[in-house]
Amino acid sequence: MNNKSGIGVGAVSILMIFVVLCLTTISVLTFNSSSASLKIAENARSFAVAKSSATYNANLKLAEIDSILYNAYETPFSFDEAISQLSQLDDVVLSNQADGYVLSFSEKINTNSSLNIKISIPFKAQDESFELIQWVVTGSSHEYNTGGQNIWDGK
């Protein structure tokens, strides 16, 4: 009589195929997850670089504004001339208020975001030539595109 005990060769083969399929599935999912994480990190890095560049450009423009106002407050330079020079600056909006002027401008960060700056310029010289009212990033701050399909567009 043949007494068979233990697991047969067929069961071991089926178990081995199952294990290989599980490991393959896990490796594909891990690769997709790491690829998406890399794309998100690259987008975040490019946004940070663009925001730093916009901040640098905004600070250059504020330095130019400060220089014009310094000349108006500290020398016989006319304040009206300074306001005229400020209105000549690129992408600057100057509005008259009761106690001075409000100057605003924006620096583009990317296609969806911008850095908006607003300052107050008093008629009379004070401790500082202007006061920062607003320094804010508006719009969609990150453009995350992981390469996936958009299944639902929110409508």
NUPA-344296 format. One line per field, with one value per residue: residue number from 1; x, y, z of N, C-alpha, C, O in turn; chain. Coordinates in pm, 1 decimal, padded with zeros to 6 digits. Layout:
NUPA-344296
i <- [NUM/...];
n.x <- [X/...];
n.y <- [Y/...];
n.z <- [Z/...];
ca.x <- [X/...];
ca.y <- [Y/...];
ca.z <- [Z/...];
c.x <- [X/...];
c.y <- [Y/...];
c.z <- [Z/...];
o.x <- [X/...];
o.y <- [Y/...];
o.z <- [Z/...];
ch <- [A/...];
//
This chain:
NUPA-344296
i <- [1/2/3/4/5/6/7/8/9/10/11/12/13/14/15/16/17/18/19/20/21/22/23/24/25/26/27/28/29/30/31/32/33/34/35/36/37/38/39/40/41/42/43/44/45/46/47/48/49/50/51/52/53/54/55/56/57/58/59/60/61/62/63/64/65/66/67/68/69/70/71/72/73/74/75/76/77/78/79/80/81/82/83/84/85/86/87/88/89/90/91/92/93/94/95/96/97/98/99/100/101/102/103/104/105/106/107/108/109/110/111/112/113/114/115/116/117/118/119/120/121/122/123/124/125/126/127/128/129/130/131/132/133/134/135/136/137/138/139/140/141/142/143/144/145/146/147/148/149/150/151/152/153/154/155];
n.x <- [00081.3/00039.2/00115.3/00051.9/00183.6/00197.2/00258.4/00175.1/00354.8/00219.0/00066.6/00266.9/00377.0/00160.7/00134.3/00381.3/00356.4/00148.9/00276.4/00479.8/00320.5/00199.3/00426.6/00512.3/00292.6/00302.0/00552.3/00503.9/00304.1/00449.7/00645.2/00482.8/00380.2/00615.2/00700.2/00493.7/00527.0/00778.9/00724.9/00552.9/00725.3/00915.9/00753.8/00688.2/00942.5/01006.2/00808.7/00889.4/01135.1/01048.3/00888.3/01080.6/01229.1/01034.6/00997.6/01250.3/01252.2/01040.0/01144.8/01354.3/01206.2/01079.7/01303.0/01376.7/01151.8/01176.6/01414.7/01338.8/01147.3/01304.1/01468.8/01271.6/01188.2/01422.8/01575.7/01567.2/01397.1/01092.9/00787.6/00567.3/00692.6/00820.5/00600.9/00507.9/00723.2/00698.6/00455.9/00532.4/00668.5/00697.8/00409.5/00280.9/00031.0/-00108.5/-00284.6/-00473.2/-00517.3/-00675.6/-00478.4/-00243.3/-00078.4/-00159.1/00024.1/00040.4/00151.6/00230.8/00407.9/00469.5/00449.8/00404.4/00205.4/-00038.4/-00020.2/00059.0/00258.4/00141.9/00179.6/00130.1/00165.3/00171.1/00203.0/00284.6/00186.4/00353.1/00686.7/00784.0/00897.2/00963.0/00977.9/00771.8/00492.8/00441.4/00159.2/00041.1/00152.2/00127.3/00069.2/-00123.7/-00375.7/-00356.9/-00130.6/00034.7/00117.8/00025.3/00082.9/00048.2/00051.1/-00157.2/-00492.7/-00767.0/-01045.8/-01282.2/-01405.8/-01514.5/-01756.7];
n.y <- [-00117.1/00215.1/00478.7/00805.6/01093.8/01432.1/01735.0/01763.8/01788.6/01955.3/02131.0/02280.2/02411.2/02569.5/02732.5/02863.9/03009.6/03182.3/03332.8/03460.0/03616.4/03786.6/03924.4/04052.5/04220.7/04386.8/04509.5/04654.4/04834.0/04974.1/05094.8/05265.0/05433.6/05555.6/05686.5/05873.1/06020.9/06130.4/06301.0/06484.0/06593.4/06713.4/06908.5/07062.8/07156.8/07308.2/07504.4/07627.0/07735.6/07914.5/08082.2/08190.7/08336.7/08522.8/08654.7/08769.0/08945.8/09111.4/09226.6/09371.3/09562.0/09689.1/09800.4/09986.2/10152.5/10241.0/10385.6/10596.5/10720.4/10784.3/10983.8/11174.2/11235.8/11307.0/11493.1/11804.8/11721.2/11696.0/11575.6/11523.7/11482.5/11243.8/11072.2/11082.8/10956.0/10703.9/10618.3/10572.4/10336.2/09992.4/09785.7/09884.7/09993.6/10282.5/10441.9/10712.5/10796.7/10903.2/10965.3/10939.6/10752.5/10441.9/10183.2/09922.2/09609.1/09317.4/09009.2/08758.1/08414.8/08151.8/08000.9/07990.1/08126.6/08416.4/08668.7/08907.1/09242.0/09511.0/09841.9/10117.5/10462.9/10736.0/11086.5/11255.0/11240.7/10971.2/10738.8/10535.6/10507.6/10381.2/10161.7/09821.1/09664.1/09438.6/09115.5/08859.7/08532.5/08450.0/08257.7/07928.1/07752.2/07535.7/07327.8/07037.5/06762.9/06448.1/06280.0/06107.9/06000.4/06224.7/06152.7/06255.5/06575.7/06753.8/06866.3];
n.z <- [00000.0/-00072.9/00118.4/00127.3/00250.7/00366.2/00175.1/-00162.3/-00477.6/-00658.8/-00499.1/-00374.7/-00596.2/-00681.4/-00454.4/-00464.7/-00705.9/-00631.8/-00427.4/-00577.8/-00750.3/-00559.9/-00457.5/-00692.9/-00743.3/-00516.8/-00559.0/-00797.2/-00710.1/-00515.3/-00675.7/-00835.1/-00635.2/-00533.7/-00762.5/-00802.1/-00566.4/-00612.3/-00831.5/-00708.2/-00517.5/-00688.0/-00811.3/-00586.4/-00518.1/-00746.5/-00722.7/-00484.7/-00563.6/-00762.6/-00605.9/-00435.2/-00622.1/-00704.5/-00461.1/-00428.2/-00649.5/-00573.6/-00342.0/-00456.4/-00599.2/-00384.7/-00261.3/-00454.4/-00445.4/-00181.7/-00201.5/-00371.8/-00208.6/00012.2/-00093.3/-00132.8/00127.2/00268.3/00130.8/-00056.1/-00247.5/-00418.8/-00283.0/-00441.7/-00685.7/-00626.7/-00595.6/-00854.3/-00983.2/-00866.7/-00970.8/-01227.3/-01225.4/-01329.7/-01347.5/-01118.2/-00898.7/-00788.8/-00540.2/-00407.9/-00072.1/00238.1/00431.2/00295.6/00042.2/-00120.3/-00241.2/-00467.5/-00597.0/-00792.2/-00810.9/-01037.6/-00968.7/-01070.6/-01331.1/-01200.5/-00960.1/-00760.3/-00602.5/-00397.0/-00309.5/-00091.1/00006.7/00239.1/00203.0/00378.6/00390.7/00534.6/00659.0/00858.9/01104.6/00927.9/00570.1/00436.6/00502.3/00530.7/00421.3/00309.8/00220.8/00041.7/-00088.0/-00357.1/-00526.5/-00671.4/-00495.3/-00545.9/-00816.0/-00853.9/-01037.1/-01090.4/-01299.2/-01324.1/-01418.9/-01449.4/-01294.4/-01187.5/-01228.5/-01050.9/-01111.6];
ca.x <- [00000.0/00109.6/00067.0/00104.9/00168.7/00262.8/00203.8/00220.1/00431.3/00124.6/00028.9/00383.0/00387.4/00053.4/00170.6/00493.1/00301.3/00075.1/00373.6/00543.5/00221.7/00186.3/00547.0/00509.8/00190.8/00354.7/00660.5/00444.6/00239.2/00554.9/00704.2/00387.9/00374.2/00738.6/00701.9/00403.4/00590.4/00887.3/00666.9/00503.2/00842.7/00972.8/00664.7/00704.1/01072.6/00999.8/00729.5/00972.5/01233.3/00976.0/00846.6/01201.0/01260.2/00935.1/01028.8/01369.2/01210.8/00957.5/01235.2/01423.7/01113.3/01062.3/01424.7/01367.1/01049.7/01235.5/01513.4/01265.9/01085.9/01411.8/01504.5/01162.1/01180.0/01549.2/01637.8/01466.5/01323.6/00949.5/00710.1/00484.6/00781.4/00840.9/00477.8/00508.6/00819.2/00643.8/00350.0/00597.4/00725.5/00623.6/00311.5/00250.3/-00096.2/-00097.1/-00414.3/-00469.4/-00598.1/-00688.3/-00354.8/-00126.8/-00101.5/-00143.3/00090.4/00033.2/00206.1/00238.8/00512.8/00418.4/00525.9/00387.0/00084.8/-00155.8/00006.6/00134.6/00290.8/00081.3/00236.7/00062.1/00231.3/00112.0/00302.3/00225.2/00220.8/00463.3/00791.6/00776.6/01014.9/00993.1/00921.7/00645.7/00450.8/00394.5/00022.1/00007.9/00253.4/00052.7/00066.8/-00261.5/-00391.7/-00321.1/00011.1/00112.2/00063.8/00057.7/00039.5/00114.3/00045.9/-00274.9/-00609.0/-00867.4/-01169.1/-01393.8/-01358.0/-01581.5/-01880.9];
ca.y <- [00000.0/00343.6/00582.7/00937.2/01191.3/01559.2/01818.1/01719.5/01881.8/02048.7/02233.3/02366.7/02493.6/02669.3/02826.6/02944.0/03104.0/03282.7/03419.4/03541.9/03715.6/03884.6/04007.3/04135.3/04324.3/04481.4/04587.8/04749.0/04938.2/05054.6/05177.2/05371.5/05527.5/05634.2/05772.7/05984.6/06103.1/06204.4/06409.3/06584.7/06661.0/06799.4/07023.5/07146.5/07222.0/07413.0/07614.2/07697.7/07814.8/08024.9/08174.6/08262.3/08433.2/08630.2/08729.6/08848.3/09056.2/09203.5/09302.0/09469.9/09671.2/09762.9/09879.7/10099.4/10241.1/10301.1/10484.1/10714.1/10786.7/10840.5/11111.4/11269.7/11275.6/11352.1/11598.8/11901.1/11655.9/11712.7/11453.1/11501.9/11421.9/11104.3/10999.2/11071.3/10850.0/10574.4/10578.4/10533.3/10201.4/09887.2/09702.8/09943.7/10064.8/10381.9/10503.7/10819.0/10774.5/11022.9/10995.5/10912.7/10671.3/10296.8/10133.5/09776.3/09542.9/09172.4/08936.1/08627.9/08298.8/08056.1/08032.1/07995.6/08194.2/08541.0/08730.0/09039.9/09330.0/09639.6/09925.2/10247.6/10571.0/10853.9/11217.5/11313.5/11146.0/10914.0/10657.1/10460.9/10575.0/10316.5/10052.8/09704.4/09628.1/09303.3/09035.1/08733.7/08449.7/08420.3/08159.5/07790.6/07762.0/07423.9/07260.5/06896.2/06678.8/06320.2/06201.1/06020.5/06047.3/06294.6/06076.2/06344.5/06713.7/06833.4/06927.3];
ca.z <- [00000.0/-00077.0/00209.1/00092.8/00358.2/00334.8/00068.8/-00292.9/-00558.9/-00720.6/-00401.3/-00355.8/-00717.1/-00676.5/-00348.4/-00513.7/-00804.9/-00554.9/-00360.6/-00680.5/-00792.5/-00451.2/-00455.6/-00813.3/-00721.7/-00417.3/-00619.4/-00892.2/-00630.8/-00454.1/-00781.1/-00869.2/-00522.7/-00528.5/-00880.7/-00773.3/-00462.8/-00676.5/-00910.5/-00613.9/-00460.5/-00791.9/-00825.7/-00466.7/-00530.4/-00849.7/-00668.2/-00386.9/-00638.9/-00826.2/-00500.4/-00393.3/-00727.1/-00695.5/-00339.1/-00459.3/-00737.6/-00494.2/-00254.9/-00540.8/-00627.0/-00259.2/-00241.7/-00546.3/-00387.9/-00062.0/-00246.0/-00421.4/-00093.5/00093.8/-00156.9/-00113.0/00267.9/00326.1/00050.9/-00102.6/-00354.5/-00398.3/-00257.6/-00560.9/-00785.5/-00586.5/-00629.0/-00999.9/-01017.5/-00824.9/-01064.2/-01352.0/-01211.7/-01399.4/-01277.0/-00988.2/-00889.9/-00683.0/-00513.1/-00309.2/00047.8/00321.1/00503.4/00211.5/-00076.8/-00111.5/-00361.2/-00473.7/-00715.7/-00775.8/-00882.2/-01080.2/-00922.2/-01179.9/-01408.2/-01114.2/-00833.0/-00762.0/-00474.4/-00397.7/-00208.0/-00076.9/00107.6/00268.2/00197.9/00443.1/00334.8/00611.1/00696.1/00992.5/01130.6/00806.2/00453.9/00401.6/00590.6/00457.4/00458.4/00264.8/00151.2/00041.5/-00208.8/-00395.6/-00632.8/-00638.7/-00463.0/-00599.6/-00932.8/-00839.9/-01146.7/-01068.4/-01420.6/-01323.4/-01492.5/-01372.5/-01308.8/-01158.6/-01234.4/-00950.1/-01162.0];
c.x <- [00086.4/00042.7/00133.6/00079.1/00243.5/00194.1/00261.7/00291.6/00340.3/00086.6/00143.7/00398.3/00282.2/00084.0/00284.5/00445.9/00226.3/00170.4/00441.5/00447.0/00203.2/00307.0/00552.8/00410.6/00241.5/00465.1/00606.8/00377.1/00341.4/00619.8/00612.4/00380.2/00499.4/00750.0/00611.5/00463.8/00703.6/00833.4/00614.1/00619.4/00907.1/00887.0/00677.3/00837.2/01068.1/00914.3/00812.1/01076.5/01165.0/00930.9/00965.6/01240.2/01163.0/00959.9/01149.4/01331.9/01125.9/01044.5/01316.7/01333.5/01088.8/01185.0/01423.4/01264.9/01106.1/01336.8/01445.3/01205.7/01190.9/01454.4/01397.3/01159.6/01307.9/01617.2/01529.6/01383.0/01173.8/00879.7/00621.5/00566.1/00805.0/00719.0/00467.9/00604.9/00766.3/00535.5/00407.4/00656.3/00635.8/00532.0/00278.5/00117.7/-00088.6/-00233.3/-00401.6/-00565.4/-00600.9/-00555.6/-00228.7/-00167.2/-00090.1/-00088.3/00082.7/00092.7/00210.0/00353.4/00458.6/00510.1/00523.3/00255.4/-00037.8/-00138.2/00082.3/00155.0/00240.8/00132.7/00160.2/00130.7/00156.0/00224.1/00239.1/00269.4/00342.3/00561.6/00773.0/00903.5/01058.5/00926.0/00792.8/00618.0/00395.7/00256.7/-00005.5/00126.7/00196.2/00064.0/-00078.7/-00262.9/-00356.6/-00171.2/00094.9/00041.0/00103.7/-00002.6/00115.8/00107.3/-00073.2/-00388.7/-00702.4/-01000.2/-01290.1/-01342.3/-01431.6/-01709.1/-01997.1];
c.y <- [00124.5/00440.6/00713.9/01030.9/01317.1/01630.9/01769.0/01830.7/01987.7/02162.6/02330.8/02460.2/02604.6/02774.7/02917.9/03046.5/03215.3/03381.9/03512.3/03649.6/03824.5/03978.2/04100.3/04249.9/04429.9/04567.5/04689.9/04863.8/05030.5/05146.2/05292.6/05476.6/05614.9/05727.4/05894.4/06076.7/06186.8/06322.0/06520.4/06662.8/06754.7/06924.1/07118.0/07222.0/07334.1/07530.3/07695.1/07785.6/07935.9/08128.1/08254.6/08368.5/08551.1/08716.5/08819.3/08969.4/09158.5/09287.0/09404.5/09590.0/09754.4/09848.7/10002.3/10201.5/10314.0/10409.4/10611.8/10791.5/10848.9/10976.2/11216.7/11322.2/11344.5/11466.9/11696.6/11847.5/11662.9/11577.6/11421.3/11441.2/11274.7/11020.2/10981.2/10961.6/10712.3/10527.1/10534.3/10391.8/10098.7/09812.0/09754.2/10017.7/10154.6/10447.1/10601.7/10785.4/10901.9/11062.0/10969.5/10836.3/10523.7/10250.9/09981.0/09726.5/09394.1/09117.2/08797.4/08516.6/08190.1/08089.8/08049.6/08081.2/08324.1/08588.8/08873.8/09120.4/09461.2/09716.2/10057.0/10351.2/10695.1/10982.5/11278.2/11204.6/11100.3/10834.5/10580.6/10530.1/10509.5/10204.7/09940.2/09665.7/09482.1/09241.8/08894.4/08664.5/08416.3/08322.3/08021.3/07784.8/07647.9/07365.2/07113.8/06820.2/06548.2/06229.8/06108.2/06080.1/06120.4/06223.4/06165.5/06486.4/06806.2/06898.6/06832.7];
c.z <- [00000.0/00018.5/00168.9/00209.2/00317.2/00220.0/-00061.7/-00368.1/-00621.2/-00626.6/-00378.1/-00476.8/-00717.9/-00569.6/-00394.1/-00616.5/-00733.5/-00487.0/-00461.2/-00730.4/-00686.4/-00447.6/-00576.6/-00797.2/-00623.9/-00478.0/-00719.3/-00817.1/-00564.6/-00556.3/-00818.4/-00758.9/-00516.6/-00648.3/-00859.2/-00667.8/-00520.1/-00756.8/-00820.0/-00554.1/-00562.1/-00812.9/-00706.8/-00471.7/-00632.5/-00802.5/-00568.7/-00456.8/-00702.8/-00722.9/-00449.0/-00494.9/-00723.5/-00572.0/-00360.8/-00544.8/-00662.8/-00401.6/-00332.9/-00569.1/-00501.0/-00228.7/-00332.2/-00495.2/-00266.4/-00098.4/-00294.6/-00303.8/-00002.0/00038.0/-00134.8/00029.8/00318.1/00250.9/00006.6/-00219.2/-00323.6/-00379.0/-00378.1/-00674.7/-00755.3/-00621.4/-00779.4/-01045.6/-00980.2/-00920.8/-01198.7/-01346.0/-01279.7/-01303.3/-01137.3/-00997.6/-00768.1/-00663.9/-00397.4/-00195.1/00129.4/00387.0/00422.5/00086.5/-00041.4/-00245.3/-00358.2/-00604.1/-00689.1/-00859.6/-00913.4/-01030.0/-01028.6/-01249.3/-01319.6/-00989.7/-00853.2/-00619.4/-00481.0/-00280.0/-00210.4/00034.7/00122.2/00272.2/00260.9/00375.6/00404.4/00650.9/00839.4/01015.5/01005.8/00689.0/00405.0/00500.9/00505.3/00509.6/00425.6/00191.0/00148.6/-00093.8/-00237.2/-00510.8/-00582.4/-00616.9/-00519.5/-00719.4/-00924.7/-00956.6/-01135.8/-01190.7/-01426.8/-01404.4/-01398.0/-01395.3/-01287.2/-01152.7/-01139.2/-00996.1/-01144.7];
o.x <- [00190.6/-00072.9/00255.5/-00033.1/00341.2/00086.4/00380.2/00289.8/00383.1/00075.5/00121.0/00429.9/00311.9/00061.7/00283.2/00492.0/00238.9/00146.0/00459.0/00488.5/00192.6/00290.2/00594.3/00440.8/00224.8/00470.7/00658.5/00391.5/00321.1/00646.6/00658.2/00374.4/00489.4/00804.4/00648.9/00452.6/00722.0/00889.6/00628.9/00612.3/00949.0/00940.5/00677.3/00843.4/01120.2/00943.1/00805.9/01102.5/01217.8/00934.9/00952.7/01280.2/01204.4/00944.8/01150.1/01374.2/01138.5/01019.8/01345.3/01377.8/01078.1/01171.3/01464.8/01288.6/01085.7/01343.3/01489.2/01212.5/01167.9/01473.6/01428.1/01131.9/01299.7/01707.7/01411.3/01307.3/01133.9/00908.4/00603.0/00515.7/00809.0/00733.0/00424.4/00572.9/00786.6/00525.2/00339.5/00690.1/00514.0/00571.7/00250.9/00094.2/-00064.7/-00291.1/-00328.7/-00680.9/-00535.0/-00524.6/-00118.2/-00276.7/-00021.6/-00147.5/00115.0/00085.0/00194.2/00389.5/00407.9/00631.9/00628.2/00200.2/-00132.6/-00236.2/00158.5/00079.6/00290.4/00130.3/00129.6/00152.1/00086.9/00327.0/00148.4/00374.6/00424.2/00522.9/00749.3/01005.9/01178.0/00828.4/00712.2/00706.8/00312.4/00240.0/-00067.9/00192.5/00214.8/00067.7/-00148.6/-00164.3/-00329.8/-00093.4/00215.4/-00081.7/00204.2/-00124.6/00234.1/00152.7/-00089.5/-00381.9/-00715.9/-01059.4/-01389.5/-01246.6/-01412.5/-01764.9/-02109.9];
o.y <- [00133.3/00479.0/00729.2/01044.1/01310.5/01592.0/01737.0/01947.5/02102.3/02277.6/02450.9/02577.9/02719.3/02893.6/03037.4/03160.6/03331.7/03502.5/03630.9/03763.8/03942.4/04099.5/04215.5/04363.7/04549.6/04687.5/04801.4/04979.5/05151.8/05262.8/05406.0/05596.2/05735.9/05837.1/06006.3/06198.8/06301.8/06431.4/06638.3/06785.1/06864.8/07033.6/07239.8/07338.8/07442.9/07644.7/07818.1/07897.7/08047.0/08248.2/08374.1/08478.6/08666.2/08838.6/08934.0/09081.5/09278.7/09406.4/09512.7/09704.8/09876.8/09958.8/10110.6/10322.2/10434.3/10513.3/10722.2/10914.4/10955.5/11071.8/11334.9/11440.1/11432.9/11530.6/11672.1/11921.9/11637.2/11479.9/11304.6/11358.8/11191.3/10908.6/10876.3/10883.7/10615.4/10407.7/10466.5/10334.2/10115.5/09778.6/09674.7/10094.2/10107.6/10501.0/10577.2/10750.0/10999.4/11180.7/10976.8/10854.3/10485.5/10276.8/09918.7/09792.8/09350.3/09171.7/08728.2/08522.9/08142.0/08197.6/08117.4/08105.8/08340.4/08554.3/08953.5/09074.6/09515.3/09663.2/10101.8/10330.4/10753.8/10988.3/11344.7/11089.9/11180.8/10860.6/10563.4/10602.9/10574.8/10159.5/09962.8/09637.7/09410.7/09307.2/08818.0/08728.6/08361.2/08306.3/08001.8/07809.5/07663.9/07354.9/07072.3/06814.3/06540.7/06115.5/06036.0/06193.6/06083.5/06233.1/06154.1/06515.4/06927.6/06980.7/06866.0];
o.z <- [00064.9/00000.0/00176.3/00258.0/00242.7/00174.8/-00071.6/-00329.5/-00635.0/-00669.2/-00363.5/-00459.2/-00751.2/-00592.3/-00364.4/-00613.9/-00771.4/-00489.7/-00433.2/-00750.7/-00720.3/-00435.7/-00563.5/-00833.4/-00647.3/-00450.9/-00726.1/-00856.6/-00558.9/-00527.1/-00832.1/-00787.6/-00496.3/-00635.8/-00894.2/-00679.3/-00480.5/-00751.3/-00851.9/-00541.4/-00526.0/-00830.5/-00724.1/-00433.4/-00608.1/-00837.7/-00568.2/-00413.0/-00697.7/-00749.5/-00422.2/-00457.2/-00737.8/-00577.9/-00316.1/-00516.7/-00686.0/-00384.7/-00281.7/-00563.9/-00509.1/-00175.3/-00290.7/-00500.9/-00250.3/-00032.6/-00262.3/-00300.3/00055.0/00113.2/-00119.7/00051.9/00403.5/00304.8/00030.3/-00281.5/-00210.1/-00448.2/-00412.4/-00751.0/-00845.7/-00671.5/-00827.0/-01135.4/-01053.4/-00948.7/-01275.8/-01449.4/-01286.7/-01191.7/-01047.4/-01091.2/-00656.8/-00758.4/-00301.2/-00218.7/00093.5/00397.0/00476.4/00033.1/00053.4/-00350.1/-00257.1/-00707.5/-00575.1/-00964.0/-00825.2/-01046.3/-01071.6/-01227.4/-01359.3/-00919.5/-00948.6/-00528.4/-00560.6/-00165.7/-00316.6/00143.7/00030.7/00336.4/00201.9/00312.0/00341.0/00673.6/00929.4/00952.4/00981.8/00706.8/00338.6/00573.2/00417.6/00628.3/00504.1/00110.0/00243.3/-00198.9/-00152.1/-00582.8/-00463.8/-00709.1/-00538.6/-00722.1/-00982.5/-00972.3/-01168.8/-01186.2/-01525.1/-01451.5/-01281.4/-01502.8/-01359.0/-01080.9/-01146.2/-00923.3/-01181.1];
ch <- [A/A/A/A/A/A/A/A/A/A/A/A/A/A/A/A/A/A/A/A/A/A/A/A/A/A/A/A/A/A/A/A/A/A/A/A/A/A/A/A/A/A/A/A/A/A/A/A/A/A/A/A/A/A/A/A/A/A/A/A/A/A/A/A/A/A/A/A/A/A/A/A/A/A/A/A/A/A/A/A/A/A/A/A/A/A/A/A/A/A/A/A/A/A/A/A/A/A/A/A/A/A/A/A/A/A/A/A/A/A/A/A/A/A/A/A/A/A/A/A/A/A/A/A/A/A/A/A/A/A/A/A/A/A/A/A/A/A/A/A/A/A/A/A/A/A/A/A/A/A/A/A/A/A/A];
//
